[in-house]
Amino acid sequence: MAAQPQARSPAAPSVKLLVDGRLVESATTEWRDIVNPATQEVLARVPFATAAEIEGAIASAAKAFVAWRETPVGARMRIMLKLQELIRRDMKKIAACLTAEQGKTLADAEGDVFRGLEVVEHACSVGSIQMGEHLEQVAGGVDVYSVRQPLGVCAGITPFNFPAMIPLWMFPMAIVAGNTFVLKPSEQDPMTPMRLAELWYEAGFPKGTLQVLHGGKEQVDFLLTHPDVQAISFVGSVPVAQHVYRTGTQHLKRVQAFAGAKNHMIVMPDADKQQVINNIVGASCGAAGQRCMAISVAVLVGEAKQWIPEIADSLKKLKVGPWNDPEASLGPVISKKAKERVENYVAIGAKEGAKLLVDGRGAKVPGHENGNFVGPSMFSGVTPEMTIYKDEIFGPVLIVMEVATLDEAIDLINRNPYGNGTSMFTASGAAARKFQHSIEVGQVGINIPIPVPLPFFSFTGWKGSFYGDQHAYGKQAVKFYTRTKTITSRWFDSQEVVSGPNMTIRLK
């Protein structure tokens, strides 16, 4: 939720707020640099919104809700169709902006945008997933039916690692269901969400349906405690997720808070070796390991441990580089602080006795010597008591553990406090069936390394990876952003004789 704000340099362009359908210059005196992670170039400055600006955005959203909730579902869907067309049109422009402020390779940035676009496309079918239920003749001449109605003003707080995808998980589903929305993106890379918001209004959505504010903890707490905000969606670290959930629920709001992870991949000895190596390498180091669904622990069962040297060799071959290097497999981490954190964990792992097979510290990229580059690292001989196993590192660090049986592997994962994602590589249907049934993790992949569900389903982390009830996108998102109203009705025929008062609650 934020480093300390800074005084703004007049030489840097400023990121605007989006309030009541207009881009406005903030009146704040608190600013933060937006820095290209590969070059340390200051791209722009982002304001930490004032209390008056936040109040104004919420008021605008509340006013817009009155008319927007009455807009026919078909009209909402048609504007959403226009939005997905505009995102497709500007895909490369959005990705270029994303790479500059976040550091991803261009291909990874385009994937970030595309996975968000899939949710926008799914939002276009809200008419079929926001339907209620109807049952006639539950009693004599009595029908019961339910409808799902919007909540009002909703808010979202999004992280730095997916500045296109995760905002698109939130506001399209909330608004197409009839709500209005206040977005507080990460202060580290807010320009990408701002581009999406500009496309929102180009698509034709009424002013006030989407507001964008910037800031840190103070601004987030304002949203968490404001009486007119009905629901909060959050993605970020464990301690902040816990704070968001507790504070929001204490103020009687619906909250979905997605937190940290420690995702394991079980590798059975009957799996295809090259497929395993390719997928472990990509799933552990893609996006510089800054994914809540990254595979950070490989659990090799039995003879699969013989593949450790080849996995290490493949990691060593990965090229670290900036966004404009088409041969780069991974870019920099988001900040110098993040680089220090990852490299510190590598040092801790070696100190605690794990075997450091690949050391990514001190990575240098010619021409980008000041970049926040961390090369892939890999440990073997890791035990559950080690810090590098217990903590989420959020960098390109692969931990390898060895067990004798599938049962041991399942038990290891089930004892971990996180439950975001897990996967298994095997040629055995029986082993896969046992794994998917017994594992206590919300998202499971069979020969799929990063099992992020498509938007027809929902993103369903478990245990310490999620606080709340209903999850992101899909049917669960519609349930989260709406409330159920149940109507029980009877229509009397003009000739019907009323027998007298009914002194019970029983329907006849």
Salt bridges, closest charged atoms under 4 A:
ASP20 OD2 - LYS207 NZ 3.87
GLU25 OE1 - LYS16 NZ 3.59
ASP33 OD1 - ARG45 NH1 1.35
GLU55 OE2 - HIS226 NE2 2.70
GLU70 OE2 - ARG69 NE 3.88
GLU85 OE2 - LYS82 NZ 3.30
ASP90 OD1 - ARG89 NE 2.85
GLU110 OE2 - LYS92 NZ 3.18
ASP112 OD2 - LYS104 NZ 2.86
GLU118 OE1 - ARG115 NE 2.67
GLU121 OE2 - ARG88 NH2 2.40
GLU187 OE2 - ARG32 NH1 3.92
GLU187 OE1 - LYS184 NZ 3.24
GLU202 OE2 - ARG89 NH1 2.94
ASP221 OD2 - LYS217 NZ 2.59
ASP221 OD1 - HIS243 NE2 2.72
GLU310 OE2 - LYS273 NZ 3.13
ASP325 OD2 - LYS319 NZ 2.89
GLU327 OE1 - LYS319 NZ 3.56
ASP359 OD2 - ARG361 NH2 2.75
ASP407 OD1 - LYS434 NZ 2.45
ASP411 OD2 - ARG415 NE 2.82
